[in-house]
Amino acid sequence: MRAARTEMLGLNGDDVRMCAGFPTRTATTSDGGQIWSYERAKPRGNINLVMPTGAAGLFPSVGGSANLAPGGYCNAQIRFEDGKVVKIAYAGDNNQPSSVNALCSSIVDGCVVYARDSRGQGVGAGQ
């Protein structure tokens, strides 16, 4: 996530559409730039566990639920000035137990690789 905030700087709109797809929304800024917004939602995951009653009804039915994969959503905003990416920000309920802004990673990961490959710094560059 931090890598995107530096690696994507300088990409133009065509580059961003190539690596992230077409934005969900766009807006023009007061100074004539643009902000593109990409949205990702992950439904809340859960599982219901129900244990059957014992023989002759000696044990009551026990049930419950456990949230195995918390969901949420991410809005990744990419700001352009003079046709180039100058800033990236994340908003939403996008943190996961192991990482901040984790739900946003799938939006920008491809662009980090694309930017590195464009600069000859990607995995396998020079091979």
Protein Blocks (a to p, Z undefined) as FASTA:
>chain_A
ZZmmmmmgopafklmmmmnopafbdcddfkopacdddddddddddddddddddehhlacc
ddddddfbdcdddddddddeehiafbdcdedjfbcfkbghklmmmmmmmmmmmmmmmnop
aghihZZ
